[in-house]
Amino acid sequence: MGKLDGHCLCGAVSYTSDADPAFVAICHCKDCQRQTGAAHSIVVGVPADQIEISGAESLREYVTVGEDHGTDVHRRFCSNCGSPVYTENGGFPGVLILKGGTLDDPSWLEPQVEVWGRSAQPWVAIDESRPRLERGPGG
């Protein structure tokens, strides 16, 4: 069992990886809000070549364009249950951005940074222990 094991709601798509996360972040962007139906998304970056995905035939894709970097953002979700599973973002080549809620054990997640703070809901308190960037990294 890998450190980063998880699956969609129905279990049709699962993943495993022993990689250390490249980052753990809270994303307040409007697309993450809409995709999750929540105020923000907890995301975990993992090197794409260090993760194994099972049930990929059940994945569907929705593509948007990243506001900061102007490149395609490929959002992958389960076609059976609709769970968002991961994203490939042109601003982070070679990294899969897992949705933290799909991890089998998300209890260890400790976000290091918040991105797209300018889109944060006003009732989401600022945590002084981590930076809240107005836009994405480098944006």
Residue pairs with C-beta under 8 A, 6 or more apart in sequence:
1 16
2 16
2 17
2 18
2 19
3 17
3 18
3 19
3 20
4 15
4 16
4 17
4 18
4 19
4 21
4 44
4 46
4 51
4 98
4 103
5 14
5 15
5 16
5 17
5 103
5 104
5 105
6 14
6 15
6 85
6 98
6 102
6 103
6 104
7 13
7 14
7 15
7 102
7 104
8 14
8 58
8 77
8 78
8 80
8 81
8 83
8 85
8 102
9 78
9 81
9 82
9 83
10 78
10 80
10 81
10 83
12 55
12 58
12 78
12 79
12 80
12 81
13 53
13 54
13 55
13 56
13 58
13 59
13 78
13 83
13 85
14 53
14 54
14 55
15 51
15 52
15 53
15 54
15 85
15 86
15 98
15 102
16 51
16 52
16 54
17 46
17 50
17 51
17 52
18 50
19 46
19 47
19 50
19 51
21 44
21 45
21 46
22 45
22 46
22 47
22 95
23 43
23 44
23 45
23 112
23 113
24 42
24 43
24 44
24 45
24 100
24 109
24 110
24 111
24 112
25 42
25 43
25 45
25 111
25 112
25 113
25 114
25 115
26 40
26 41
26 42
26 43
26 111
26 113
26 114
26 115
27 40
27 41
27 42
27 43
27 114
27 115
27 116
28 39
28 40
28 114
28 115
28 116
28 117
28 118
28 119
28 120
28 121
28 124
29 67
29 115
29 116
29 119
29 136
30 116
30 119
31 64
31 73
31 75
32 40
32 41
32 43
32 116
33 39
33 40
33 41
33 119
33 121
35 41
35 75
35 77
35 84
36 84
36 99
36 101
39 120
39 121
39 123
39 124
40 114
40 120
40 121
40 124
41 84
41 99
41 100
42 99
42 100
42 101
42 106
42 109
42 111
43 87
43 97
43 98
43 99
43 100
44 97
44 98
44 100
44 103
44 109
45 92
45 95
45 96
45 97
45 98
46 95
46 96
46 97
46 98
47 94
47 95
47 96
48 88
48 94
48 95
48 96
49 94
51 96
53 59
58 78
58 79
58 80
59 76
59 77
59 78
59 79
59 85
60 76
60 77
60 78
60 79
61 74
61 75
61 76
61 77
62 74
62 75
62 77
63 72
63 73
63 74
63 75
64 72
64 73
64 75
65 71
65 72
65 73
66 72
66 73
66 89
66 90
66 91
66 136
67 135
67 136
67 139
68 91
68 135
68 136
68 138
68 139
69 89
69 90
69 91
69 136
69 139
70 90
71 89
71 90
71 91
72 90
73 87
73 88
73 89
73 90
74 87
74 88
74 89
75 84
75 87
76 84
76 85
76 86
76 87
76 88
77 83
77 84
77 85
78 85
83 99
83 102
84 99
84 102
85 98
85 99
85 102
86 96
86 97
86 98
86 99
86 102
87 96
87 97
87 99
88 95
88 96
88 97
89 95
89 97
91 136
91 137
91 138
100 106
100 109
103 109
111 130
112 130
113 130
113 131
113 132
113 133
113 137
114 120
114 127
114 130
114 131
114 132
114 133
115 133
115 135
115 136
115 137
116 133
116 134
116 135
116 136
117 132
117 133
117 134
118 134
118 135
120 132
126 132
133 139
